[in-house]
Amino acid sequence: MKVEKDFHRIVDFVTEYAVRLMGSGVHTSRVVRNTLRISEALGVTTQMTLLHKTIIFSIHDKESGQVVSDVVPVKGYPISFFLNSELSSLSWAAYDNHLSLDEIERRYKQIVATPRINHYLLTSLVACANGAFCQLFGGSWGAIGIVFVATLIGFTLKSFMQKRHISHYVVFVITAFVSSAIASVAMLFNATPDVAIGTSVLFLIPGVPLLNGVIDIVESHILLGVTRLVGALLLIMCIAVGLSITLSLVHNGLVLL
C-alpha cells in the first residue's frame, strides 16, 4: 500500500503533467487521454474538469482509498510539438512498462529540460517561411526579400515584448503594424506591395488555437473549443487592427503625394 507521502507525490506529478500539456498547446482530448493513462500506470484514478485557465482534479488512490481534490491554474508555456510528442510517449512508456514514479519523474524532467531551438535559428526559419508564403501568393523576388526583413524585425520585436509580459493583444497589434509598415516599402519599388503587406503578418496567425478549438468542438469539448476559437479570433482582430493602421498611413501618404 502506498504511504501518504507517495500518494501526494503522485498527485503533484499528475497535476503538473496535465497542466504542462494543457499549457503547451495540446487539444483537450489528448490531455485527458494521456493524463488518465499515466494515472492508471501509477495506480490512481483521476477525474478531470478542464477549463481554459484552470483544471479541477479529483484523484483517488485505489489501494488506500485516499482522495485528493484540487483546482490547479493552467500556466502558459511556449508551444512545442516535440515536447507534446515526448510527453505523450512518456504516458505510453509508463503504462506499457509499469515504470516507477521515480523513473517517470526522471524522464519527465529530462523532457521538459530539453533546450529549445536556438532563437536566432527560429527567427530565420520563420522569416524564410513567410518569404515562401509571399512567393506562393505571387510576390516578386523584391517583395520576398522585403517580407523576409519585415518578418525578422517583427518576430524579434514580438519575442522582446513577450519576454516583458506585455499583453499579448498589444503585442499582436504592434507587431502587425511594424511588420506591415516595413513591408509597405515594397510600394517604392513597385514590388507587388499588396502581396508583401498581406503576407508580412502571416507568422502571427494563431493556427494552433484555431485548430485545437475546432478539434475540441468536434470531440464534444464545446466550452473549451469555443473559448479557444474566441481567443484566436481576438488575436486575428488585433492583427487586422495593426494592418489597418499601416494601410491608413499608406493611403494618407499617397493622398498627400
C-alpha positions, 0 to 999 in steps of 0.5 A: 500500500502506498504511504501518504507521502507517495500518494501526494507525490503522485498527485503533484506529478499528475497535476503538473503533467496535465497542466504542462500539456494543457499549457503547451498547446495540446487539444483537450482530448489528448490531455485527458487521454494521456493524463488518465493513462499515466494515472492508471500506470501509477495506480490512481484514478483521476477525474478531470474538469478542464477549463481554459485557465484552470483544471479541477482534479479529483484523484483517488488512490485505489489501494488506500482509498485516499482522495485528493481534490484540487483546482490547479491554474493552467500556466502558459508555456511556449508551444512545442510539438516535440515536447507534446510528442515526448510527453505523450510517449512518456504516458505510453512508456509508463503504462506499457512498462509499469515504470516507477514514479521515480523513473517517470519523474526522471524522464519527465524532467529530462523532457521538459529540460530539453533546450529549445531551438536556438532563437536566432535559428527560429527567427530565420526559419520563420522569416524564410517561411513567410518569404515562401508564403509571399512567393506562393501568393505571387510576390516578386523576388523584391517583395520576398526579400522585403517580407523576409526583413519585415518578418525578422524585425517583427518576430524579434520585436514580438519575442522582446515584448513577450519576454516583458509580459506585455499583453499579448493583444498589444503585442499582436497589434504592434507587431502587425503594424511594424511588420506591415509598415516595413513591408509597405516599402515594397510600394517604392519599388513597385514590388507587388506591395499588396502581396508583401503587406498581406503576407508580412503578418502571416507568422502571427496567425494563431493556427494552433488555437484555431485548430485545437478549438475546432478539434475540441468542438468536434470531440464534444469539448464545446466550452473549451473549443469555443473559448479557444476559437474566441481567443484566436479570433481576438488575436486575428482582430488585433492583427487586422487592427495593426494592418489597418493602421499601416494601410491608413498611413499608406493611403494618407501618404499617397493622398498627400503625394 
